[in-house]
């Protein structure tokens, strides 16, 4: 990602030589709905994303070695959870005839989080934003997989959703407690969210933001520590975005 804004991204993680790493969504293999290989490409992408989240949680343990024991314990548990997710997606991919390295991957989550200098900022972007979005996706994906009769995929989504609730919740609780103790920390959260939003926009420019997404998993978000107003705001924003994408897709 030599052309990526240096203030938004840190160095990328190591990957095997046979894996092609790209910088932006438009450089990925974005297969249309109905393509026979779409599920394999999706599983491949999910596998790499789960590895990114594992790498981020592990890096937080090393970068913030003086953090309170309780948050370090939660981060260690998250590492174990994300490793299970990655292995589950790897099994599904192999069962369907695919292998890691078959498609290009993006490591933007790792690189964007690495550019954030504070633990509270990283958790606000990774756990409270990316993982919350992953929770929505897993809940929606499980329901869709069951409709298609894909029990193995539905089971993986169900397990992932249960873990994501925990990952979002511990970050929510820790961030809110940290801000209550030191109100100035809210500025660190705001700065990190602004930086994460800009990084996301750069990566997904060129079509990625036009993909119709899933609705917010409102009950699960409440279980994950978001209050009623936060859930409503997220649901309203998601609904408006999907409606806008739908309008743009009309001939």
Secondary structure, DSSP 8 states (H G I E B T S, - for coil): -TTS-TTT--------TT--EESSGGGS----TT-TTHHHHHHHHHHHHHHHHHHHHHHHHHHTTTS-HHHHHHHHHHHHHHHHHHHHHHHHHHHTT--TTSS-EE-HHHHHHHT--SHHHHHHHIIIIIHHHHHHHHHHHHHHHHHTT-HHHHHHHHHHHHHHHHHHHHHHHHHHHHHHH-TTHHHHHHHHHHHHHHHHHHHHTTTGGGS------HHHHHHTT--HHHHHHHHHHHHHHHHHHHHHH--
